Amino acid sequence: MILIGDLHGEYLNILYKINKLEIKNTTLIQVGDFGLGFHDLHHDIKTLSGLNKFLHEKGNSLYLIRGNHDNPFFWNHRQEIQMKNIFFVQDYEVVTIEGQKILFIGGGISIDRKNRTVGKDYWIDEEFVLNPVLLDNACAAGVDMVITHIAPNSAWPYSFTPVVNHYAGREPGLANALYQERSNMNVVYEHAKQAGCKQWYYGHYHQSMVEEKEGMLFRCLDIGEMYQPIV
């Protein structure tokens, strides 16, 4: 199993690394902001088809969760966009990979959303949505690992960066929305702890960071970072 950080459409860099490192017969998991939706549907489907062929030839598979810079259309219509080696994982879905029960939850708030165009490079349903019923059901049988796009407020980062503060100063309510979504993700954290989870991986913040809290390993993946967890 190999985890991959935000890509923002830079797929070729990952293909290059897969070739260079001779990665074969491996499950790849990308933590959101793959970059789907910034081109027309035909272009993205063509890109996915080429990527699927590349993965198939090497016996690799790729699991994708949605980031804030991904069009939710691809996850909402995954049945129509079926590819043998690419899987669009929906929020609160639990998938067993290499013996690990992994809970996936995507979504997040774009800090620059007011500068973006709805349906072109911003989607109004981009945010992480806390669903207590789905969360309870997902954790009922235990969870070994959580993979999300954003982090709970119990994990790094613990304060806004200057860039976030810049946009928060320009959009009333943005700071509160960012605090609230991370507080909501903390509800997931509390449930995951009770379910036995020991590892949590996320992206979104564009920096590599690792810490351990209350027996939980947290790791933020930087843009394009690849990491192989111990399972």
C-alpha positions in Angstrom: 0.0 0.0 0.0 1.3 3.4 -1.0 -0.4 6.7 -0.1 -0.2 9.7 -2.4 -0.6 13.4 -1.5 -2.6 16.1 -3.4 -1.8 16.1 -7.1 -3.8 19.1 -8.5 -3.8 17.5 -11.9 0.0 16.7 -12.0 -0.6 13.0 -12.8 2.5 12.6 -14.9 4.8 13.1 -11.9 3.2 10.1 -10.2 3.4 8.0 -13.3 7.1 8.9 -13.6 7.7 7.8 -10.0 5.8 4.6 -10.4 7.9 3.8 -13.4 11.2 4.8 -11.8 10.5 2.9 -8.5 9.2 -0.1 -10.5 6.0 -0.2 -8.4 4.0 -3.2 -9.4 1.0 -5.2 -7.9 0.4 -2.4 -5.4 -2.6 -0.5 -4.0 -2.2 3.2 -4.3 -4.4 5.6 -2.3 -4.7 9.3 -3.1 -5.9 11.6 -0.4 -7.9 14.0 -2.5 -7.3 17.0 -4.8 -6.6 14.7 -7.6 -7.7 17.5 -9.9 -10.8 16.1 -11.6 -13.2 18.6 -13.1 -10.9 21.4 -14.3 -11.3 20.2 -17.9 -14.4 19.1 -19.8 -15.8 15.6 -19.0 -14.5 14.0 -22.2 -10.9 15.2 -21.4 -11.0 13.8 -17.8 -12.5 10.5 -18.9 -9.8 10.1 -21.5 -7.1 10.9 -18.9 -8.6 8.4 -16.5 -8.8 5.7 -19.2 -5.1 6.2 -20.0 -4.2 6.1 -16.3 -6.3 3.0 -15.8 -4.5 1.3 -18.7 -1.1 2.3 -17.1 -2.1 0.9 -13.7 -3.5 -2.3 -15.2 -0.3 -3.1 -17.1 1.6 -3.0 -13.8 -1.0 -4.7 -11.7 -1.6 -1.6 -9.6 -4.9 -0.2 -8.4 -5.8 3.3 -7.4 -8.3 4.5 -4.8 -9.5 8.1 -4.9 -11.3 10.3 -2.4 -12.6 13.7 -3.3 -10.8 16.8 -2.3 -12.0 20.4 -2.4 -10.4 20.7 -5.8 -12.3 17.7 -7.3 -15.7 17.7 -9.0 -18.0 15.5 -6.9 -19.6 14.4 -10.1 -17.1 11.6 -10.5 -17.9 10.1 -7.1 -21.6 10.6 -7.5 -21.6 8.9 -10.9 -19.0 6.2 -10.2 -21.2 3.5 -11.5 -21.2 5.1 -15.0 -17.4 5.7 -14.8 -16.3 2.2 -13.9 -12.7 1.4 -14.5 -11.1 -1.9 -13.4 -8.1 -0.4 -11.7 -9.4 3.0 -10.5 -12.0 3.2 -7.6 -13.9 6.3 -6.5 -14.4 5.8 -2.8 -17.4 7.6 -1.4 -17.5 9.3 2.0 -17.9 6.9 5.0 -17.1 3.9 2.9 -14.9 1.3 4.6 -12.7 -0.8 2.4 -10.5 -3.6 3.6 -7.0 -3.4 1.9 -4.1 -5.6 2.9 -6.0 -6.7 6.0 -6.6 -3.1 7.1 -10.2 -1.8 7.5 -9.9 1.7 6.1 -12.5 4.5 6.6 -12.5 7.0 3.8 -13.9 10.6 4.0 -13.4 13.3 1.5 -14.2 16.9 1.1 -13.0 20.3 2.4 -13.4 24.0 2.1 -11.5 26.0 -0.5 -10.1 29.1 1.2 -10.2 31.0 -2.2 -13.7 29.9 -3.2 -14.9 33.5 -3.7 -12.3 33.9 -6.4 -13.4 30.7 -8.2 -16.2 30.0 -10.7 -19.0 27.5 -9.7 -18.9 24.5 -11.9 -15.6 25.4 -13.5 -13.0 25.3 -10.7 -15.2 25.3 -7.6 -18.1 23.1 -6.5 -20.6 24.2 -3.9 -20.8 20.6 -2.5 -17.0 20.5 -2.0 -17.2 20.5 1.8 -16.8 17.6 4.3 -20.2 16.7 5.7 -20.5 15.2 9.1 -23.1 12.3 9.0 -23.4 10.7 12.4 -25.5 7.8 11.1 -23.0 6.9 8.4 -20.2 7.4 10.8 -21.7 5.1 13.4 -22.3 2.4 10.8 -18.8 2.7 9.4 -17.2 2.3 12.8 -19.4 -0.5 14.1 -17.1 -3.3 13.0 -13.9 -1.5 13.9 -11.5 0.7 11.9 -7.7 0.3 11.6 -7.0 3.4 9.5 -8.7 6.6 8.5 -7.9 8.5 5.3 -9.4 11.9 4.8 -8.7 15.1 2.8 -8.8 17.5 5.8 -7.6 16.9 9.4 -9.5 17.0 12.7 -8.6 20.0 14.9 -6.8 17.5 17.2 -4.1 17.2 14.6 -1.7 19.5 12.9 -2.0 22.3 11.7 -3.0 24.1 14.9 -3.3 27.6 13.5 -4.0 29.4 10.3 -1.2 30.2 7.9 -0.8 33.8 6.6 -2.4 32.7 3.3 -5.5 31.4 5.1 -5.7 34.5 7.2 -5.5 36.6 4.0 -8.6 34.9 2.6 -10.4 34.8 5.9 -10.0 38.6 6.1 -11.6 38.9 2.7 -14.6 36.6 3.3 -16.7 37.1 6.4 -17.5 33.7 8.0 -14.7 31.8 6.3 -12.7 31.5 9.5 -15.7 30.1 11.4 -16.5 27.7 8.6 -12.9 26.4 8.7 -13.0 26.0 12.4 -16.3 24.2 12.3 -15.4 21.7 9.6 -12.3 20.6 11.6 -14.4 20.5 14.7 -16.8 18.2 12.9 -13.9 16.0 11.7 -12.9 15.7 15.3 -16.2 13.9 15.9 -14.8 11.3 13.4 -11.6 11.2 15.3 -13.4 10.4 18.6 -15.4 7.6 16.9 -12.3 6.2 15.1 -10.4 6.0 18.4 -13.2 4.1 20.0 -13.2 1.8 16.9 -9.6 0.9 17.5 -8.0 3.1 14.8 -4.2 3.6 15.1 -3.3 5.5 11.9 -4.8 8.6 10.2 -3.6 10.1 6.9 -4.6 13.3 5.1 -3.5 15.9 2.6 -4.9 19.4 1.9 -2.3 21.4 3.9 0.5 21.0 1.4 3.2 20.1 3.9 4.7 16.8 5.2 4.1 16.4 8.9 3.9 13.4 11.3 2.9 13.2 14.9 1.5 10.8 17.4 -1.3 11.6 19.8 -3.2 9.3 22.2 -1.9 6.3 20.4 -2.9 7.5 17.0 -0.3 8.2 14.3 -1.2 11.3 12.2 0.6 12.0 8.9 -0.1 14.8 6.5 1.2 14.2 3.0 2.7 17.0 1.0 1.8 17.7 -2.7 2.9 14.6 -4.7 4.4 12.9 -1.7 4.4 9.1 -1.7 4.4 7.2 1.6 4.2 3.5 2.4 2.6 2.9 5.8 3.5 0.0 8.1 0.5 -2.3 8.2 
